Amino acid sequence: MATLISASFSFIILIVMYSFGLYTRRNFRWVLLSLIWGGIGFGLSYLLDQQSIAAGLNPAVMLILVLPIIQQILASLGVLAVVHWEKFDNLVDGSVYGFASGLGYAMGRTLEYSLNHPEDNLQGVLSTLSTVLVLATASGIVGVVMTQFYFKHRVQRVITLLSGLGASIGYIVLFNYLVIQKVGGDILPLSFGIGGVTLIGLHITGQLRSVLIRLGIEKRRADTLLEIVIPIGVQLASEKNFQKLLESMVIEAKSFCGADGGTLYLRKGNMLEFTVERNESLNIAMGGASGTQITIPPLQLYMEEDKPNHRNLACYVALTGKTVNIDDSYENKQFDFSGAREFDKKYNYASVSFLTIPLKNSIGEVQGVLQLLNALDSRKQYVSFDNNLQQLMESFSSLAAAALEGYILEQSLRKEIQELRIEIDQVKRERQVAEITDNSYFKNLKEKAQQMRESKKINPKNKKAA
């Protein structure tokens, strides 16, 4: 009876989850795989338990402490594998696959229990229900944690992993202790399992609420695109002071993204020159219209033997024309952040998140690079630049680049006009000289002067006698 209830109850939970839309036919294979993985996990745990008993270890210690750790580690690895393959970042999906793994483990455990306790009574039924609920809930917690661990900002992901694993393992350990010590009879363990399901449901509801709030924020950002980004582009396009234009690009981008710092590079041949640098928390304002000159040497786009400098983040963006979003520079291995580390050491700062965007002209050539540093949340904590904000900033960069290109074109035309004026003035002067020298009076004077010079050459004695 216990075996039948165990299997039925587990499948009933899966059916209810499906009816609520927690998973679909598309990802049913992953649910089934997680279920099977949970059963395999129980098999491995059972073999280890038997070997430990044969070795003379305390069975109660194995059941209460060791086996829950093994079970949750296996469930974590299973969910992590699915997350890696599917690349989903939904907490509900993580909890579903964790639940399925826990159900598979519970089915194996209750099957073993029913074989060793063939008596058909209420105690067996309640024990089965409690075990299924607790193991599924604990693994569901692990599923949520592994999803957060895989996608969360790296500064906090290890803390999230350890706290989640600790909570899920502690939950099973306490349940097993209550069962072995028979605390509260059979009702308390069952209530313990139901309470755990309720708690994880409340947790996921809270997370979903946060997601909905975030979606609302992103919707407002999209709705205000025409009201914010385009007017900024018009403002930049109308700016006539070049240094003020460059400064406005950085200030407006920083304000729009809530970034603590920003740097603007302009490409000059094979170099990227620091043009504007701003940092709010450090009160740094260099370049642009600040009056403070930037003394930082330019970045070389090419290294020895004309090898592209792809190790430097700004150079990579300038050479490839691709936007790069770095969550945590301290964990990134692709780029060389030694310059940022020197800056951090000098100012006692932490350069964590970077959003680096190319500024391209109308034909796709990179004119410069806009780099934003350390996105800030409402508590002024460093967070990563989210992808939706990145797309809006790429739109902003297009407008800023158009304004920059327009200014450069205007200055180029002004220079050409000035050079043309010089040429016109030169031609005008030559024509005026020609008009003077070509008239008959000037020619007669010229002929008389020539004759006088020749006469002096012929009669030098007359000059001496005189």
Summary of the structure (lengths in Angstrom):
residues: 466
radius of gyration: 38.4
end to end distance: 151.8
largest distance: 157.7
contacts: 1487
relative contact order: 0.07
helix: 69%
strand: 11%
